[in-house]
């Protein structure tokens, strides 16, 4: 009996906390190219869980700007599809279900540490966009069992319990072999925040699994997140997708592109009269491979 071939499923997952810039364009063009090259489906997911910074007009701008750039997707908040809803703010019940599964299996525990507590306790330097290795103040000596568990309380912070020093490895489609040691390079990490929403790590892992994503294409700044999510996928019983991390782009001063650099946003470039081809040529000059840009 012949096995059913796996249909490639990729995704675009912008966070509507600002206008998309050239770095986002490079990553999303790569995602679109890989989906097209594999005769696959591409979906648009609106990662709108950062309640303090999310704005509806940023979502609409992302949809418009990526369409303008020539990217097409088959599923999303504007098109519908079988794996919706496609905005994370509408998927909270799914994340709560995952939290219950993790709690029942002893993978998570509540954490009362504030950022100030951790800042005072931790003096070792760490990358500014990476949380430091958690010192384990609230970590129970043994995994919480069903009998002693307080039950899932969404008004608390919850951390994933790293199962001791363990080498986590994967072969990246762009960056090659990657490895890190859990509990050394990164520690117990937040999976749920006390404001009632999941962390990026949990929401992304759950959605990529439930939406059937076969390859995650994103920036190289999220490689450490991939190590964490590999542990989550395993704990939740899901087969992880393939991973492809695009090299990060920098501005003229050598600084990594960020949403605060409005001069390089797609919205600003469009308003200045640039065409999609102009944007792609600029990306080519910044080192983005020509095959991704389809020039």
C-alpha positions as CSV (number, residue, x, y, z in Angstrom):
1,X,0.0,0.0,0.0
2,X,1.4,3.4,-1.0
3,X,1.8,6.0,1.7
4,X,0.1,9.3,1.2
5,X,2.7,12.0,0.4
6,X,3.1,14.8,2.9
7,X,1.8,18.1,1.5
8,X,4.1,21.0,2.3
9,X,2.6,23.5,4.6
10,X,4.4,26.8,5.4
11,X,3.3,29.9,7.2
12,X,3.7,33.6,7.5
13,X,3.4,34.7,11.2
14,X,3.8,38.5,11.6
15,X,3.1,40.1,15.0
16,X,1.1,43.3,14.4
17,X,3.1,45.5,16.7
18,X,4.5,47.8,14.0
19,X,4.9,48.0,10.3
20,X,6.8,45.3,8.5
21,X,10.4,46.2,7.4
22,X,12.8,44.8,4.8
23,X,13.9,42.0,7.2
24,X,10.4,40.8,7.4
25,X,10.1,41.0,3.7
26,X,13.1,38.8,3.2
27,X,11.9,36.2,5.6
28,X,8.3,36.1,4.2
29,X,9.6,36.0,0.6
30,X,11.7,33.0,1.6
31,X,8.7,31.3,3.2
32,X,6.6,32.0,0.0
33,X,9.4,30.7,-2.3
34,X,9.9,27.5,-0.3
35,X,6.1,26.8,-0.3
36,X,5.9,27.5,-4.0
37,X,9.0,25.3,-4.8
38,X,7.4,22.4,-2.9
39,X,4.0,22.8,-4.5
40,X,2.6,23.5,-1.0
41,X,0.1,25.6,0.8
42,X,1.0,28.8,2.6
43,X,-1.0,30.3,5.4
44,X,-1.0,33.7,7.1
45,X,-1.3,33.6,10.9
46,X,-1.8,36.8,12.9
47,X,0.4,36.5,16.0
48,X,-1.5,39.1,17.9
49,X,-1.0,38.1,21.6
50,X,1.1,41.1,22.7
51,X,-1.9,43.0,24.0
52,X,0.1,46.1,25.0
53,X,1.5,46.7,21.6
54,X,-0.8,45.1,19.1
55,X,-2.9,47.4,16.9
56,X,-5.5,46.4,14.3
57,X,-4.1,48.7,11.7
58,X,-0.8,46.9,11.8
59,X,-2.6,43.7,10.9
60,X,-4.3,45.3,8.0
61,X,-1.0,46.9,6.9
62,X,0.8,43.5,6.9
63,X,-1.9,41.9,4.8
64,X,-1.8,44.8,2.3
65,X,2.0,45.1,2.2
66,X,2.7,41.4,1.7
67,X,0.1,41.2,-1.1
68,X,1.7,44.2,-2.7
69,X,5.0,42.5,-2.5
70,X,3.5,39.6,-4.5
71,X,3.1,37.0,-1.8
72,X,0.0,34.9,-2.0
73,X,-1.4,32.6,0.7
74,X,-4.2,30.1,0.6
75,X,-5.3,30.3,4.2
76,X,-5.6,33.2,6.6
77,X,-7.8,35.7,8.5
78,X,-8.8,37.3,5.2
79,X,-9.3,34.1,3.3
80,X,-10.5,31.5,5.8
81,X,-9.5,27.9,5.7
82,X,-9.8,24.5,7.5
83,X,-7.2,25.2,10.3
84,X,-8.6,28.4,11.6
85,X,-9.1,30.7,13.4
86,X,-6.0,32.4,12.0
87,X,-5.5,35.0,14.7
88,X,-3.9,33.8,17.9
89,X,-6.2,35.9,20.1
90,X,-9.0,33.7,19.0
91,X,-7.2,30.5,19.9
92,X,-6.8,30.9,23.6
93,X,-8.9,27.7,24.4
94,X,-6.4,25.7,22.4
95,X,-3.4,27.0,24.4
96,X,-5.3,26.3,27.6
97,X,-5.8,22.7,26.5
98,X,-2.1,22.3,25.8
99,X,-1.3,23.8,29.3
100,X,-3.6,21.2,30.9
101,X,-1.8,18.4,29.0
102,X,1.6,19.8,30.1
103,X,0.4,20.1,33.7
104,X,-1.0,16.6,33.8
105,X,2.3,15.2,32.6
106,X,4.4,17.3,35.1
107,X,6.1,19.5,32.6
108,X,5.1,22.9,34.0
109,X,4.9,24.7,37.4
110,X,3.7,28.1,38.6
111,X,6.3,30.8,39.1
112,X,5.9,33.9,41.3
113,X,9.2,35.5,40.3
114,X,9.0,39.1,39.0
115,X,11.3,40.5,36.4
116,X,12.8,42.6,39.2
117,X,13.5,39.5,41.3
118,X,15.3,37.9,38.4
119,X,17.3,41.1,37.5
120,X,18.5,41.4,41.1
121,X,19.5,37.7,41.3
122,X,21.2,37.3,38.0
123,X,24.4,39.1,37.2
124,X,25.8,37.0,34.3
125,X,25.6,38.8,31.0
126,X,23.2,37.5,28.4
127,X,21.9,38.6,24.9
128,X,19.5,41.5,25.4
129,X,16.7,39.7,23.4
130,X,17.2,36.4,25.3
131,X,15.8,35.7,28.8
132,X,18.6,34.6,31.2
133,X,18.8,31.1,32.5
134,X,16.2,30.8,35.2
135,X,17.8,30.1,38.6
136,X,15.0,27.8,39.7
137,X,13.6,29.8,42.6
138,X,10.1,28.4,42.1
139,X,11.0,25.1,40.5
140,X,9.7,22.1,42.6
141,X,12.3,19.4,43.5
142,X,10.2,16.8,41.7
143,X,7.6,17.3,38.8
144,X,4.2,18.2,40.0
145,X,1.9,15.2,40.1
146,X,-1.8,15.4,39.6
147,X,-2.4,14.9,43.3
148,X,-0.3,17.9,44.4
149,X,-0.8,20.1,41.4
150,X,-2.6,23.4,42.1
151,X,-4.5,23.0,38.9
152,X,-4.0,25.3,35.9
153,X,-4.5,28.9,37.0
154,X,-4.2,31.2,34.0
155,X,-3.7,34.3,36.3
156,X,-0.2,32.9,37.2
157,X,3.1,32.8,35.4
158,X,4.0,29.2,34.4
159,X,7.3,27.8,33.4
160,X,8.3,24.7,31.4
161,X,10.5,22.3,33.4
162,X,13.7,21.6,31.6
163,X,14.4,17.8,32.1
164,X,18.0,18.3,33.3
165,X,21.1,19.0,31.1
166,X,20.2,17.6,27.6
167,X,21.7,18.2,24.2
168,X,19.0,19.5,21.8
169,X,19.9,19.3,18.1
170,X,18.4,19.9,14.7
171,X,19.6,20.4,11.1
172,X,18.5,23.8,9.9
173,X,17.6,24.2,6.2
174,X,19.6,27.4,5.9
175,X,22.0,27.6,8.9
176,X,23.0,23.9,9.0
177,X,23.6,21.8,12.2
178,X,22.5,23.5,15.4
179,X,22.8,22.3,19.0
180,X,22.4,23.7,22.5
181,X,22.4,22.2,26.0
182,X,19.1,22.6,27.8
183,X,19.6,23.8,31.4
184,X,22.9,25.3,30.4
185,X,22.4,27.5,27.3
186,X,18.8,28.1,28.3
187,X,16.7,27.3,31.4
188,X,13.1,26.8,32.5
189,X,11.2,29.2,30.3
190,X,7.8,30.9,30.5
191,X,5.0,29.2,28.7
192,X,2.1,31.2,30.2
193,X,2.0,34.7,31.4
194,X,-0.1,36.0,34.3
195,X,-1.9,38.4,32.0
196,X,-3.8,35.3,30.8
197,X,-2.1,34.5,27.5
198,X,0.6,32.0,26.5
199,X,4.1,32.9,25.7
200,X,5.4,33.0,22.2
201,X,7.1,29.6,22.7
202,X,3.9,27.8,23.6
203,X,1.5,29.6,21.2
204,X,3.9,29.1,18.2
205,X,4.6,25.5,19.0
206,X,0.9,24.6,19.5
207,X,-0.2,26.5,16.4
208,X,2.5,25.1,14.1
209,X,1.4,21.6,15.3
210,X,-2.3,22.0,15.0
211,X,-2.1,23.9,11.7
212,X,0.0,21.1,10.2
213,X,3.0,23.2,9.4
214,X,5.7,21.0,7.8
215,X,8.4,23.7,7.7
216,X,8.9,26.8,9.9
217,X,10.7,29.7,8.1
218,X,11.7,32.5,10.4
219,X,14.7,34.7,11.3
220,X,17.9,33.4,12.8
221,X,17.3,35.4,16.0
222,X,14.7,32.7,16.9
223,X,17.1,29.7,16.8
224,X,17.1,29.5,20.6
225,X,13.3,29.6,20.5
226,X,13.4,26.6,18.3
227,X,15.4,24.6,20.9
228,X,12.7,25.4,23.4
229,X,9.9,24.6,21.0
230,X,11.5,21.2,20.2
231,X,11.1,20.3,23.8
232,X,7.5,21.5,23.8
233,X,6.6,19.6,20.7
234,X,8.1,16.4,22.3
235,X,6.2,17.0,25.6
236,X,2.9,17.5,23.7
237,X,3.5,14.4,21.6
238,X,3.8,16.3,18.2
239,X,6.3,15.6,15.4
240,X,8.3,18.8,15.0
241,X,8.3,20.6,11.6
242,X,11.5,21.2,9.6
243,X,13.2,24.4,10.5
244,X,14.7,27.1,8.2
245,X,16.2,30.2,9.8
246,X,16.9,33.2,7.5
247,X,20.1,35.2,8.1
248,X,19.3,38.6,9.7
249,X,19.6,41.8,7.7
250,X,21.3,44.9,9.1
251,X,21.1,48.6,8.3
252,X,23.9,50.9,7.1
253,X,25.2,51.2,10.7
254,X,25.3,47.4,11.1
255,X,22.4,47.3,13.4
256,X,19.8,44.6,13.0
257,X,16.6,45.8,11.4
258,X,13.8,46.6,13.8
259,X,10.2,47.9,13.5
260,X,11.3,51.2,15.1
261,X,13.4,51.8,11.9
262,X,10.4,53.3,10.0
263,X,12.6,54.4,7.1
264,X,13.0,50.8,6.0
265,X,9.4,49.8,6.5
266,X,7.5,48.5,3.5
267,X,4.8,51.0,4.2
268,X,7.3,53.9,4.0
269,X,8.9,52.5,0.9
270,X,5.6,52.1,-0.8
271,X,4.6,55.7,0.1
272,X,7.9,56.9,-1.4
273,X,7.0,55.4,-4.8
274,X,9.1,52.3,-4.7
275,X,7.9,49.2,-6.5
276,X,8.0,45.6,-5.4
277,X,10.9,45.0,-7.8
278,X,12.8,48.0,-6.2
279,X,12.4,46.3,-2.8
280,X,13.6,43.0,-4.1
281,X,16.7,44.6,-5.8
282,X,17.5,46.3,-2.5
283,X,17.2,43.0,-0.7
284,X,19.5,41.4,-3.3
285,X,22.1,44.1,-2.6
286,X,21.7,43.3,1.2
287,X,22.6,39.7,0.6
288,X,19.3,37.9,0.1
289,X,19.7,35.0,-2.3
290,X,18.4,35.8,-5.8
291,X,16.4,32.5,-6.0
292,X,14.3,33.5,-3.0
293,X,13.5,36.9,-4.6
294,X,12.6,35.3,-8.0
295,X,14.1,38.1,-9.9
